[in-house]
Amino acid sequence: MKKILIIEDDVSIAELQKDYLEVAGFDVQICTDGQEGESLLRQTKFDLLILDIMLPGKDGLQILRGLQEGKEIPVLLVSAKKEEIDKIKGFSLGADDYITKPFSPGELVARVKAHLENYERLRERFSQQEKIKNEFTIRGLKIDKDARRVYINNQEIILTQKEFELLLYLASHPNRVFNREELFEKIWGLDSLGAASTVTVHIARIREKIEGGSLDPQYIETVWGAGYRFRV
């Protein structure tokens, strides 16, 4: 049974989410404080996190930032905020989805199932791709597939789960151009649950981390009007 953690300070909302998810067959735990929720995440293995942004103790974005290193579970951000900047912040910190209150509990369950299924597919896909080398090195960039680590000139660069998967996918198909929709489908696999603009945000974050925000990217190139390619 998949274990889900809900970090939400509104008990009535959290209990409603819990009820619907338990009916759907999930093992659900609730935490109403950000600080306590972060500690619980470190102590217990969960398969998915539903995380409110506005929390006592520590807010959701702070928790998400702390999860960046070694995050291996899908994270669904929940917020009453509707501003685009909050979504961008969430995605750039590694969130897999963003849901604005109020929302249908049935929609939440559907998204949870879709993300869990997609995560399992991604794990199987990357483990079965025999053509991808376990270690890929080019011009000072090293991608260790098995250890899920990335280095620039022997210095480790911390990427979120989706940033790593996106970089690995591009690097394993060198010199091929992918448009945003293709990349979104390959990495997120949720056509109806997100936007291709998420790819743009993640590409920018990867470039910033591996190239220091260079205006002349050496690894992931933008092919204007077409998409992105990994140059070798």
C-alpha positions in Angstrom: 0.0 0.0 0.0 1.4 3.4 -1.0 2.1 5.8 1.9 1.1 9.4 1.5 2.0 12.3 3.8 -0.3 15.4 3.9 1.3 18.5 5.5 -1.7 20.9 5.9 -2.6 23.2 8.8 -6.3 23.3 7.9 -7.5 20.1 9.7 -10.8 20.0 7.9 -9.2 20.1 4.5 -6.5 17.6 5.5 -9.1 15.2 6.9 -11.2 15.5 3.7 -8.2 14.7 1.6 -7.3 11.8 3.9 -10.8 10.3 3.7 -10.9 10.3 -0.1 -7.3 9.0 -0.5 -8.0 6.2 2.0 -11.1 5.2 0.1 -8.8 5.0 -3.0 -6.6 2.5 -1.2 -3.8 4.7 0.2 -2.2 4.7 3.6 -2.4 8.4 4.7 -0.8 10.4 7.5 -1.5 14.0 8.4 0.8 16.7 9.9 -0.4 20.2 10.6 3.0 21.9 11.3 5.7 22.5 8.7 8.7 21.9 11.1 7.2 18.6 12.4 6.2 17.5 8.8 9.8 18.0 7.6 11.1 15.9 10.5 8.6 13.2 9.8 9.7 13.1 6.1 13.2 12.4 7.3 12.2 9.6 9.7 9.6 7.8 7.5 9.6 6.6 3.9 6.6 8.0 2.0 5.6 7.4 -1.6 4.1 10.9 -2.2 3.8 14.2 -0.4 0.9 16.6 -0.5 2.3 19.9 0.7 0.5 23.2 1.6 2.5 26.4 1.0 1.3 28.4 4.0 2.2 26.5 7.1 3.1 27.3 10.7 6.7 26.4 11.8 8.1 26.2 8.2 6.3 27.0 5.0 5.9 24.6 2.1 8.5 26.2 -0.1 11.1 26.0 2.6 10.3 22.3 3.1 10.6 21.7 -0.6 13.9 23.5 -0.8 15.2 21.2 1.9 14.0 18.1 0.0 15.9 19.0 -3.1 18.9 16.9 -2.3 18.0 13.3 -2.8 14.2 13.9 -3.3 12.8 10.7 -4.6 9.1 11.1 -4.2 6.5 13.2 -6.1 5.4 16.4 -4.4 2.0 18.0 -5.0 1.9 21.6 -3.8 -1.4 22.9 -2.5 -2.1 26.6 -2.0 -4.9 29.2 -1.9 -2.5 31.5 -3.9 -3.1 31.8 -7.6 -0.1 33.9 -8.6 2.0 32.5 -11.4 5.2 33.3 -9.4 4.2 30.8 -6.7 3.8 28.1 -9.3 7.2 28.9 -10.9 8.9 28.9 -7.5 7.3 25.6 -6.7 8.3 23.9 -9.9 11.8 25.4 -9.8 12.2 23.8 -6.3 11.2 20.4 -7.6 7.4 20.2 -7.2 5.7 17.9 -9.6 2.3 19.5 -9.6 0.5 22.6 -8.2 -3.1 22.6 -7.1 -5.0 25.8 -6.2 -7.7 25.8 -3.5 -10.5 25.1 -3.6 -10.3 21.9 -5.6 -12.3 18.7 -6.0 -11.1 15.9 -3.8 -11.7 13.6 -6.7 -9.3 15.6 -8.8 -6.7 15.3 -6.1 -7.1 11.5 -6.0 -6.7 11.4 -9.8 -3.6 13.5 -9.7 -2.1 11.4 -6.9 -2.7 8.2 -8.9 -1.3 9.7 -12.1 1.9 10.9 -10.4 2.5 7.7 -8.6 2.0 5.7 -11.8 4.1 8.1 -13.8 6.9 7.9 -11.3 6.9 4.1 -11.5 7.0 4.2 -15.3 9.9 6.6 -15.2 11.9 4.4 -12.9 11.2 1.4 -15.1 12.0 3.4 -18.3 15.3 4.7 -17.1 16.4 1.3 -15.6 15.6 -0.5 -18.8 17.3 1.9 -21.2 20.4 -0.2 -22.0 21.7 2.4 -24.5 22.2 4.9 -21.7 25.7 4.7 -20.3 25.9 4.4 -16.5 28.3 7.3 -16.6 28.2 10.0 -19.2 31.1 12.6 -19.4 31.6 15.5 -21.8 33.5 18.8 -21.4 33.8 18.6 -17.6 30.1 17.5 -17.1 29.7 14.0 -15.6 26.3 12.3 -15.2 26.4 9.2 -13.0 23.1 7.4 -13.8 23.3 4.7 -11.1 24.2 7.1 -8.3 21.9 9.8 -9.8 24.6 12.4 -9.3 25.9 15.2 -11.5 29.4 16.8 -11.5 31.0 19.8 -13.1 34.8 19.7 -13.1 34.6 17.0 -10.3 32.4 19.3 -8.1 28.9 17.8 -7.4 25.9 19.8 -8.5 22.6 19.1 -6.7 19.7 18.7 -9.0 16.0 18.0 -8.2 14.6 14.7 -9.4 12.9 16.2 -12.4 16.0 18.3 -13.3 18.2 15.2 -13.2 15.7 13.1 -15.3 15.4 15.9 -17.9 19.2 16.4 -18.1 19.8 12.6 -18.4 17.1 12.2 -21.1 18.6 15.0 -23.2 22.1 13.8 -22.7 21.1 10.3 -23.7 19.8 11.6 -27.0 22.6 13.9 -28.1 22.2 16.4 -30.9 18.5 15.6 -31.2 16.0 18.5 -31.0 13.0 18.0 -28.6 10.2 20.5 -28.3 8.8 21.4 -24.9 5.7 19.3 -25.4 7.8 16.2 -26.2 10.0 16.7 -23.2 7.0 17.3 -20.9 5.4 14.1 -22.0 8.6 12.1 -21.7 9.6 13.3 -18.2 6.2 14.2 -16.6 3.9 12.1 -18.7 0.9 14.0 -17.6 -0.5 15.9 -20.6 -3.7 17.0 -18.8 -2.1 17.8 -15.4 0.5 20.5 -16.2 1.9 22.9 -18.8 4.9 22.6 -21.1 6.2 25.9 -19.7 7.3 23.8 -16.8 10.1 22.5 -19.1 11.3 26.0 -19.7 11.6 26.6 -16.0 13.5 23.4 -15.4 15.9 24.0 -18.4 16.7 27.4 -17.0 17.4 25.9 -13.5 19.6 23.2 -15.0 21.6 25.8 -17.0 22.0 28.0 -13.9 23.4 25.1 -11.9 25.7 23.5 -14.5 26.8 26.6 -16.3 26.3 29.5 -13.8 23.6 31.1 -15.9 25.9 31.6 -19.0 24.3 33.5 -21.9 26.0 31.0 -24.2 25.0 27.5 -23.0 27.5 24.8 -23.8 25.4 21.8 -23.1 21.6 22.4 -23.5 21.1 24.6 -26.5 17.9 26.4 -27.5 16.9 25.9 -31.1 14.7 28.8 -31.7 11.2 27.9 -32.8 12.0 24.2 -32.4 13.0 23.3 -28.8 16.1 22.1 -27.1 19.0 19.8 -27.8 22.0 18.5 -25.9 25.2 19.4 -27.8 28.2 17.0 -28.0 
